[in-house]
Amino acid sequence: MNSLPPVPSARAVCYACANEARFDDLPPRERVAHDTHWRVAHSFTSALPGWLVLLPRRHVTAVHDLSDSEAAALGGWQVGASRALREVTGCAKTYVAQFAEADGFAHVHFHIVPRAAELPAAQRGPGVFELLHGPRRGRVSAEQADEIALALRAHL
């Protein structure tokens, strides 16, 4: 009988922790703003400019496992990011959602999504997630995400 733990598959590697491990080398889109407990990044699969992801800087897979300090800072980050998105994108409101269920993305993370006034009704509410994993050619480019990140950083 093999007593060694199974080697995790490449799909099981935590994307957030892998980025945290190279924090100093992250581009602006992966390091919009941060503090001791949280890091804000721009989504890399979104067709919606300004789609942010708020991540704890340590590995945690459930909201109830956040430390008291992480929990105390969470609301400030959600509101601050929402305000910055309003200033930078002119969005009518923001959505905040948390699931953390996909392979490699079980690390707690909150989507902070700018909802433009002109967003079609079918893409409002949960329908906005249609804009998260569309075709590559429709996604926000790395260059555009970096520009947005730097503009947001000035407000955060």
Backbone as ProteinMPNN parsed JSONL, in Angstrom:
{"seq_chain_A": "MNSLPPVPSARAVCYACANEARFDDLPPRERVAHDTHWRVAHSFTSALPGWLVLLPRRHVTAVHDLSDSEAAALGGWQVGASRALREVTGCAKTYVAQFAEADGFAHVHFHIVPRAAELPAAQRGPGVFELLHGPRRGRVSAEQADEIALALRAHL", "coords_chain_A": {"N_chain_A": [[0.829, -1.173, 0.0], [0.551, 2.225, -0.826], [1.82, 4.833, 1.022], [2.194, 7.499, 0.583], [0.855, 10.783, 0.033], [-1.482, 11.572, -2.595], [-0.253, 13.065, -5.614], [-1.112, 16.32, -6.464], [-3.09, 17.161, -9.316], [-2.243, 19.145, -12.216], [-4.387, 20.777, -12.688], [-5.431, 21.107, -10.2], [-3.855, 22.88, -8.842], [-3.61, 25.816, -6.95], [-4.557, 28.762, -8.296], [-4.626, 31.396, -7.253], [-2.858, 31.249, -5.054], [-0.515, 30.532, -6.378], [-0.026, 32.873, -7.807], [0.264, 34.649, -5.669], [2.632, 33.743, -4.612], [4.463, 34.777, -6.341], [4.297, 37.479, -5.995], [5.736, 40.013, -6.072], [6.468, 40.156, -8.715], [4.182, 40.408, -10.175], [2.015, 41.659, -12.756], [0.346, 44.889, -13.182], [-2.439, 44.296, -13.51], [-2.844, 42.023, -11.987], [-2.331, 42.895, -9.517], [-3.88, 45.088, -8.524], [-4.545, 46.501, -6.19], [-3.695, 46.192, -2.701], [-3.469, 44.86, 0.651], [-2.377, 43.765, 3.871], [-4.024, 41.551, 4.131], [-5.668, 41.185, 1.835], [-5.9, 41.044, -1.767], [-6.458, 42.715, -4.803], [-7.409, 41.906, -8.051], [-7.602, 42.1, -11.658], [-9.951, 40.382, -13.583], [-8.889, 37.716, -15.705], [-10.254, 36.437, -17.672], [-12.468, 37.772, -18.521], [-14.881, 39.489, -20.541], [-15.675, 41.895, -19.858], [-14.622, 45.04, -19.133], [-12.943, 45.961, -16.188], [-13.852, 44.0, -14.467], [-13.409, 42.75, -11.409], [-11.497, 40.794, -9.038], [-11.418, 39.876, -5.749], [-9.191, 38.724, -3.428], [-8.222, 36.719, -0.622], [-4.984, 36.889, 0.875], [-3.819, 34.685, 1.911], [-4.116, 31.105, 1.745], [-7.371, 30.043, 1.709], [-10.425, 28.329, 1.79], [-13.112, 28.636, 2.345], [-15.586, 30.972, 3.313], [-16.261, 31.056, 6.009], [-13.883, 30.381, 7.186], [-12.265, 32.582, 7.174], [-10.043, 34.784, 8.851], [-10.579, 36.83, 11.792], [-9.478, 39.349, 11.338], [-9.23, 39.387, 8.527], [-11.918, 39.199, 7.859], [-12.89, 41.579, 8.986], [-11.736, 43.488, 7.32], [-12.845, 42.932, 4.864], [-15.403, 44.051, 4.004], [-14.741, 46.752, 3.664], [-12.965, 46.6, 1.514], [-14.686, 45.588, -0.489], [-16.595, 47.649, -0.762], [-14.878, 49.823, -1.278], [-13.649, 49.003, -3.705], [-15.913, 48.907, -5.306], [-16.671, 51.612, -5.339], [-14.411, 52.707, -6.591], [-14.608, 51.452, -9.089], [-16.955, 52.643, -10.026], [-16.071, 55.293, -10.33], [-14.041, 54.967, -12.289], [-15.124, 53.388, -14.406], [-17.69, 54.316, -14.71], [-19.905, 52.828, -14.098], [-23.287, 51.774, -13.336], [-23.89, 50.347, -11.068], [-22.447, 47.855, -8.86], [-21.909, 44.33, -8.851], [-21.496, 41.8, -6.41], [-20.124, 38.691, -5.904], [-19.559, 35.325, -4.73], [-18.174, 32.165, -5.085], [-16.137, 30.091, -5.549], [-15.543, 27.401, -6.578], [-14.484, 26.162, -8.882], [-12.077, 23.996, -10.512], [-8.813, 24.5, -9.407], [-9.463, 26.996, -8.546], [-10.54, 27.109, -6.004], [-9.856, 28.614, -3.873], [-11.004, 31.113, -1.762], [-12.662, 33.786, -3.272], [-13.909, 36.922, -4.307], [-16.041, 38.127, -6.751], [-16.16, 41.265, -8.139], [-18.116, 43.124, -9.901], [-18.536, 45.454, -12.449], [-21.552, 46.884, -13.345], [-22.785, 48.15, -16.134], [-24.986, 50.808, -17.112], [-26.129, 50.406, -19.599], [-26.01, 47.667, -19.994], [-27.242, 44.719, -21.437], [-30.46, 43.311, -20.599], [-30.483, 40.506, -20.398], [-27.964, 39.937, -19.533], [-27.78, 40.883, -17.019], [-27.727, 40.662, -13.418], [-27.343, 37.257, -12.448], [-26.846, 36.557, -15.068], [-24.697, 38.011, -15.945], [-22.449, 36.489, -15.744], [-22.095, 35.261, -18.155], [-20.313, 36.809, -19.464], [-17.889, 36.178, -18.444], [-16.422, 33.902, -19.282], [-16.055, 33.888, -22.076], [-15.252, 33.715, -25.65], [-11.741, 33.913, -26.446], [-11.009, 36.069, -28.13], [-12.83, 38.039, -27.52], [-12.272, 38.886, -25.008], [-11.104, 41.1, -22.387], [-8.079, 42.657, -23.055], [-4.699, 41.98, -21.917], [-3.196, 44.297, -21.827], [-5.191, 46.295, -21.767], [-6.437, 45.596, -19.357], [-4.328, 46.126, -17.593], [-4.167, 48.933, -17.872], [-6.673, 49.711, -16.838], [-6.374, 48.71, -14.276], [-4.34, 50.364, -13.25], [-5.635, 52.834, -13.296], [-7.716, 52.312, -11.494], [-6.216, 51.81, -9.209], [-5.393, 54.335, -8.437], [-7.648, 55.268, -7.192], [-8.016, 53.583, -5.115]], "CA_chain_A": [[0.0, 0.0, 0.0], [1.32, 3.457, -0.933], [1.481, 5.719, 2.129], [2.389, 8.881, 0.18], [-0.367, 11.425, -0.444], [-1.484, 11.697, -4.053], [0.264, 14.312, -6.175], [-2.228, 17.036, -7.07], [-2.994, 17.371, -10.753], [-1.963, 20.542, -12.577], [-5.651, 21.505, -12.591], [-5.769, 21.327, -8.794], [-2.989, 23.911, -8.288], [-4.361, 27.023, -6.62], [-4.118, 29.891, -9.113], [-4.413, 32.565, -6.389], [-1.634, 31.048, -4.275], [0.619, 30.573, -7.304], [0.245, 34.286, -8.064], [0.742, 35.26, -4.426], [4.025, 33.328, -4.437], [5.298, 35.642, -7.192], [3.652, 38.776, -5.803], [6.557, 41.149, -6.497], [6.614, 40.143, -10.174], [2.872, 40.451, -10.811], [1.691, 42.871, -13.513], [-0.69, 45.692, -12.52], [-3.765, 43.654, -13.554], [-2.905, 41.018, -10.922], [-2.008, 43.568, -8.263], [-4.532, 46.392, -8.609], [-4.337, 47.07, -4.859], [-3.542, 45.117, -1.711], [-3.02, 45.155, 2.015], [-1.842, 42.565, 4.516], [-4.966, 40.425, 4.055], [-6.414, 41.074, 0.579], [-5.338, 41.523, -3.036], [-7.45, 42.931, -5.857], [-6.892, 41.625, -9.39], [-8.569, 42.187, -12.75], [-10.201, 39.056, -14.16], [-8.151, 37.473, -16.939], [-11.109, 35.758, -18.647], [-13.691, 38.543, -18.691], [-15.101, 40.396, -21.664], [-16.166, 43.126, -19.251], [-13.545, 45.814, -18.522], [-13.147, 46.317, -14.795], [-14.305, 42.86, -13.655], [-12.37, 42.546, -10.405], [-11.515, 39.64, -8.157], [-10.853, 40.196, -4.442], [-8.688, 37.446, -2.911], [-7.385, 36.739, 0.574], [-3.589, 36.655, 0.52], [-3.435, 33.342, 2.36], [-5.03, 30.11, 1.186], [-8.572, 29.748, 2.489], [-11.394, 27.812, 0.817], [-14.487, 28.89, 2.76], [-15.726, 32.275, 3.965], [-16.259, 30.905, 7.469], [-12.513, 30.186, 7.643], [-11.524, 33.838, 7.196], [-9.684, 35.251, 10.191], [-11.329, 38.019, 12.191], [-8.868, 40.499, 10.66], [-9.621, 39.325, 7.114], [-13.351, 39.505, 7.799], [-13.084, 42.997, 9.293], [-11.306, 44.29, 6.172], [-13.554, 42.518, 3.656], [-16.415, 45.018, 3.575], [-14.066, 47.95, 3.179], [-12.45, 46.33, 0.167], [-15.798, 45.459, -1.433], [-17.151, 48.983, -0.996], [-13.851, 50.637, -1.919], [-13.519, 48.579, -5.103], [-17.14, 49.33, -5.999], [-16.57, 53.062, -5.554], [-13.379, 52.946, -7.603], [-15.171, 51.052, -10.38], [-17.909, 53.691, -10.444], [-15.282, 56.436, -10.795], [-13.246, 54.652, -13.468], [-15.917, 52.855, -15.519], [-18.995, 54.97, -14.804], [-20.944, 51.814, -13.965], [-24.477, 52.149, -12.57], [-23.768, 49.638, -9.79], [-21.572, 46.688, -8.944], [-22.358, 43.064, -8.287], [-20.482, 41.081, -5.642], [-20.494, 37.273, -5.838], [-18.496, 34.437, -4.267], [-18.488, 30.745, -5.225], [-14.89, 29.353, -5.296], [-15.797, 25.973, -6.794], [-13.84, 25.613, -10.078], [-10.755, 23.39, -10.345], [-7.74, 25.471, -9.363], [-9.982, 28.279, -8.065], [-11.299, 26.871, -4.773], [-9.435, 29.693, -2.984], [-12.074, 32.112, -1.649], [-12.489, 35.021, -4.03], [-15.151, 37.648, -4.561], [-16.13, 38.845, -8.015], [-16.74, 42.601, -8.005], [-18.406, 43.282, -11.316], [-19.204, 46.706, -12.785], [-22.731, 46.703, -14.211], [-23.062, 49.379, -16.875], [-26.407, 51.121, -17.281], [-26.593, 49.882, -20.885], [-25.842, 46.218, -20.086], [-28.515, 44.091, -21.809], [-31.195, 42.667, -19.504], [-30.109, 39.088, -20.305], [-26.658, 39.834, -18.893], [-27.848, 41.471, -15.686], [-27.84, 39.648, -12.371], [-26.47, 36.1, -12.698], [-26.52, 36.5, -16.493], [-23.423, 38.684, -16.204], [-21.386, 35.486, -15.819], [-21.864, 34.951, -19.574], [-19.183, 37.633, -19.904], [-16.667, 35.771, -17.756], [-15.649, 32.85, -19.957], [-16.349, 33.902, -23.506], [-14.108, 33.448, -26.539], [-10.548, 34.723, -26.167], [-10.947, 37.312, -28.907], [-13.727, 39.027, -26.938], [-11.86, 39.188, -23.638], [-10.297, 42.285, -22.126], [-6.666, 42.323, -23.272], [-3.803, 42.199, -20.782], [-2.83, 45.717, -21.84], [-6.347, 47.065, -21.308], [-6.605, 45.289, -17.932], [-3.287, 46.876, -16.875], [-4.569, 50.343, -17.863], [-7.777, 49.824, -15.893], [-5.806, 48.472, -12.936], [-3.624, 51.558, -12.798], [-6.639, 53.865, -13.044], [-8.396, 51.934, -10.253], [-5.258, 51.936, -8.118], [-5.385, 55.729, -8.006], [-8.845, 55.487, -6.371], [-8.001, 52.654, -3.985]], "C_chain_A": [[0.881, 1.246, 0.0], [0.886, 4.417, 0.173], [1.675, 7.197, 1.784], [1.063, 9.492, -0.265], [-0.323, 11.548, -1.962], [-0.924, 13.055, -4.484], [-0.903, 15.04, -6.819], [-2.008, 17.212, -8.564], [-2.708, 18.843, -11.011], [-3.232, 21.38, -12.449], [-5.99, 21.838, -11.145], [-4.893, 22.404, -8.149], [-3.812, 25.174, -8.072], [-3.78, 28.212, -7.382], [-3.786, 31.104, -8.24], [-3.113, 32.432, -5.606], [-0.397, 31.069, -5.169], [0.974, 32.018, -7.624], [0.788, 34.982, -6.819], [2.22, 34.94, -4.21], [4.976, 34.174, -5.285], [4.8, 37.085, -7.151], [4.456, 39.941, -6.366], [6.71, 41.249, -8.007], [5.277, 40.239, -10.907], [2.674, 41.743, -11.594], [0.565, 43.641, -12.812], [-2.061, 45.015, -12.481], [-3.94, 42.599, -12.462], [-2.651, 41.615, -9.545], [-2.569, 44.997, -8.316], [-4.296, 47.155, -7.313], [-4.241, 45.909, -3.88], [-3.278, 45.707, -0.333], [-2.49, 43.855, 2.587], [-2.714, 41.338, 4.255], [-5.561, 40.167, 2.675], [-5.609, 41.612, -0.599], [-6.47, 41.641, -4.04], [-6.761, 42.697, -7.196], [-7.998, 41.869, -10.414], [-8.737, 40.779, -13.311], [-9.438, 38.902, -15.471], [-8.995, 36.771, -17.994], [-12.354, 36.562, -18.997], [-13.702, 39.36, -19.977], [-15.544, 41.76, -21.156], [-15.012, 43.887, -18.589], [-13.89, 46.207, -17.088], [-13.658, 45.185, -13.922], [-13.175, 42.515, -12.688], [-12.584, 41.273, -9.608], [-10.771, 40.053, -6.884], [-10.479, 38.887, -3.759], [-7.971, 37.622, -1.581], [-5.961, 36.339, 0.193], [-3.049, 35.353, 1.095], [-4.467, 32.369, 1.801], [-6.168, 29.822, 2.16], [-9.662, 29.365, 1.48], [-12.855, 28.014, 1.209], [-14.539, 30.21, 3.525], [-15.678, 32.132, 5.479], [-14.855, 30.664, 8.039], [-11.667, 31.458, 7.589], [-11.195, 34.191, 8.64], [-10.544, 36.467, 10.527], [-10.786, 39.261, 11.489], [-9.239, 40.542, 9.185], [-11.087, 39.718, 6.961], [-13.614, 40.986, 8.037], [-12.725, 43.884, 8.105], [-12.134, 44.034, 4.916], [-14.545, 43.564, 3.151], [-15.802, 46.293, 3.033], [-13.52, 47.778, 1.775], [-13.583, 46.245, -0.845], [-16.387, 46.828, -1.774], [-16.129, 49.87, -1.715], [-13.668, 50.29, -3.389], [-14.743, 49.006, -5.905], [-17.105, 50.823, -6.298], [-15.543, 53.391, -6.631], [-13.889, 52.567, -8.991], [-16.154, 52.089, -10.902], [-17.142, 54.893, -10.999], [-14.604, 56.156, -12.135], [-14.1, 54.205, -14.652], [-17.241, 53.574, -15.719], [-20.155, 54.007, -14.647], [-22.105, 52.319, -13.089], [-24.461, 51.534, -11.173], [-22.755, 48.53, -9.954], [-22.288, 45.485, -8.349], [-21.19, 42.482, -7.497], [-20.968, 39.64, -5.5], [-19.292, 36.456, -5.394], [-18.97, 32.996, -4.407], [-17.287, 29.877, -4.895], [-15.07, 27.846, -5.426], [-15.033, 25.368, -7.967], [-12.483, 25.006, -9.746], [-9.682, 24.469, -10.404], [-8.159, 26.825, -8.808], [-10.866, 28.094, -6.834], [-10.94, 27.876, -3.685], [-10.577, 30.717, -2.948], [-11.712, 33.327, -2.502], [-13.855, 35.615, -4.316], [-15.041, 38.341, -5.911], [-16.781, 40.189, -7.712], [-16.873, 43.118, -9.433], [-19.111, 44.612, -11.584], [-20.372, 46.44, -13.737], [-23.064, 48.047, -14.849], [-24.567, 49.572, -17.029], [-26.959, 50.483, -18.556], [-26.412, 48.367, -21.04], [-27.192, 45.584, -20.42], [-29.145, 43.33, -20.64], [-30.78, 41.213, -19.317], [-28.777, 38.889, -19.595], [-26.629, 40.537, -17.537], [-28.056, 40.367, -14.657], [-26.915, 38.492, -12.701], [-26.067, 35.962, -14.163], [-25.201, 37.168, -16.835], [-22.282, 37.676, -16.335], [-21.181, 34.961, -17.236], [-20.63, 35.685, -20.085], [-17.861, 37.203, -19.281], [-15.82, 34.779, -18.534], [-15.988, 32.753, -21.433], [-15.119, 33.583, -24.335], [-12.952, 34.399, -26.259], [-10.565, 36.062, -26.902], [-11.859, 38.398, -28.344], [-13.328, 39.471, -25.545], [-11.082, 40.506, -23.563], [-8.834, 41.876, -22.288], [-5.86, 42.595, -22.003], [-3.421, 43.68, -20.688], [-3.973, 46.583, -21.321], [-6.578, 46.83, -19.81], [-5.564, 46.026, -17.095], [-3.646, 48.362, -16.787], [-5.682, 50.585, -16.846], [-7.259, 49.678, -14.468], [-5.11, 49.715, -12.406], [-4.582, 52.705, -12.51], [-7.376, 53.571, -11.734], [-7.49, 52.141, -9.043], [-5.244, 53.353, -7.568], [-6.572, 56.049, -7.098], [-8.865, 54.582, -5.143], [-6.865, 52.976, -3.029]], "O_chain_A": [[1.855, 1.314, 0.75], [-0.289, 4.777, 0.253], [1.357, 8.063, 2.599], [0.236, 8.809, -0.87], [0.756, 11.621, -2.548], [-1.106, 14.061, -3.798], [-1.618, 14.458, -7.634], [-0.878, 17.389, -9.02], [-2.906, 19.685, -10.136], [-3.158, 22.568, -12.135], [-6.762, 22.763, -10.893], [-5.159, 22.805, -7.016], [-4.618, 25.55, -8.923], [-2.643, 28.618, -7.138], [-2.774, 31.768, -8.465], [-2.349, 33.391, -5.503], [0.653, 31.567, -4.763], [2.154, 32.358, -7.704], [1.683, 35.82, -6.921], [2.97, 35.766, -3.688], [6.163, 34.273, -4.975], [4.873, 37.812, -8.141], [3.9, 40.779, -7.076], [7.047, 42.313, -8.526], [5.243, 40.161, -12.135], [3.111, 42.807, -11.156], [-0.099, 43.09, -11.935], [-2.777, 45.157, -11.49], [-5.066, 42.314, -12.055], [-2.744, 40.923, -8.531], [-1.835, 45.975, -8.173], [-3.895, 48.319, -7.335], [-4.65, 44.789, -4.185], [-2.918, 46.874, -0.182], [-2.184, 42.932, 1.833], [-2.209, 40.219, 4.168], [-5.926, 39.031, 2.373], [-4.767, 42.498, -0.457], [-7.338, 40.77, -4.117], [-5.674, 43.217, -7.448], [-9.182, 41.847, -10.079], [-7.751, 40.064, -13.491], [-9.349, 39.846, -16.256], [-8.514, 36.528, -19.101], [-13.219, 36.061, -19.715], [-12.67, 39.852, -20.432], [-15.764, 42.678, -21.946], [-14.474, 43.424, -17.583], [-14.976, 46.716, -16.81], [-13.881, 45.394, -12.73], [-12.115, 42.044, -13.101], [-13.694, 40.75, -9.516], [-9.634, 40.521, -6.943], [-11.338, 38.035, -3.532], [-7.195, 38.563, -1.417], [-5.765, 35.533, -0.717], [-1.923, 34.965, 0.785], [-5.569, 32.773, 1.428], [-5.939, 29.407, 3.297], [-9.8, 30.005, 0.438], [-13.749, 27.599, 0.472], [-13.632, 30.522, 4.296], [-15.118, 32.987, 6.165], [-14.664, 30.737, 9.253], [-10.481, 31.425, 7.92], [-11.986, 33.925, 9.545], [-11.164, 37.06, 9.644], [-11.558, 40.132, 11.089], [-9.531, 41.611, 8.648], [-11.452, 40.468, 6.056], [-14.459, 41.585, 7.371], [-13.349, 44.926, 7.905], [-12.12, 44.851, 3.995], [-14.515, 43.919, 1.973], [-16.289, 46.853, 2.051], [-13.598, 48.687, 0.949], [-13.46, 46.774, -1.949], [-16.646, 47.126, -2.94], [-16.479, 50.585, -2.654], [-13.547, 51.183, -4.227], [-14.618, 49.421, -7.057], [-17.47, 51.247, -7.395], [-15.778, 54.251, -7.481], [-13.634, 53.28, -9.962], [-16.176, 52.378, -12.098], [-17.526, 55.449, -12.028], [-14.594, 57.014, -13.017], [-13.831, 54.6, -15.786], [-17.854, 53.458, -16.78], [-21.28, 54.332, -15.027], [-21.922, 53.174, -12.223], [-24.958, 52.129, -10.217], [-22.258, 48.29, -11.055], [-23.146, 45.608, -7.475], [-20.031, 42.653, -7.874], [-22.081, 39.394, -5.035], [-18.147, 36.835, -5.642], [-20.039, 32.64, -3.91], [-17.393, 28.999, -4.038], [-14.783, 27.099, -4.49], [-14.938, 24.143, -8.045], [-11.814, 25.445, -8.81], [-9.646, 25.262, -11.344], [-7.321, 27.706, -8.618], [-11.829, 28.836, -6.641], [-11.645, 27.978, -2.681], [-11.061, 31.139, -3.998], [-10.587, 33.823, -2.45], [-14.829, 34.896, -4.539], [-14.072, 39.051, -6.181], [-17.844, 40.238, -7.093], [-15.894, 43.492, -10.078], [-20.168, 44.876, -11.012], [-20.196, 45.846, -14.801], [-23.56, 48.96, -14.188], [-25.324, 48.602, -17.071], [-28.117, 50.067, -18.593], [-26.644, 47.837, -22.127], [-28.187, 45.878, -19.757], [-28.439, 42.775, -19.798], [-30.729, 40.733, -18.185], [-28.49, 37.795, -19.108], [-25.556, 40.757, -16.975], [-28.508, 39.272, -14.991], [-25.807, 38.716, -13.187], [-25.061, 35.323, -14.472], [-24.641, 36.919, -17.903], [-21.264, 37.969, -16.961], [-20.189, 34.28, -17.497], [-19.978, 35.234, -21.027], [-16.823, 37.802, -19.561], [-14.593, 34.825, -18.442], [-16.183, 31.661, -21.968], [-14.071, 33.226, -23.796], [-13.163, 35.551, -25.881], [-10.169, 37.082, -26.337], [-11.674, 39.573, -28.663], [-13.976, 40.339, -24.96], [-10.488, 40.956, -24.543], [-8.399, 40.87, -21.726], [-6.292, 43.346, -21.129], [-3.334, 44.239, -19.594], [-3.752, 47.497, -20.528], [-6.884, 47.772, -19.078], [-5.876, 46.501, -16.003], [-3.449, 48.984, -15.743], [-5.636, 51.551, -16.084], [-7.653, 50.422, -13.57], [-5.275, 50.075, -11.24], [-4.361, 53.47, -11.572], [-7.631, 54.485, -10.95], [-7.938, 52.588, -7.988], [-5.098, 53.55, -6.361], [-6.512, 56.999, -6.317], [-9.658, 54.803, -4.228], [-6.698, 52.295, -2.017]]}, "name": "protein", "num_of_chains": 1, "seq": "MNSLPPVPSARAVCYACANEARFDDLPPRERVAHDTHWRVAHSFTSALPGWLVLLPRRHVTAVHDLSDSEAAALGGWQVGASRALREVTGCAKTYVAQFAEADGFAHVHFHIVPRAAELPAAQRGPGVFELLHGPRRGRVSAEQADEIALALRAHL"}
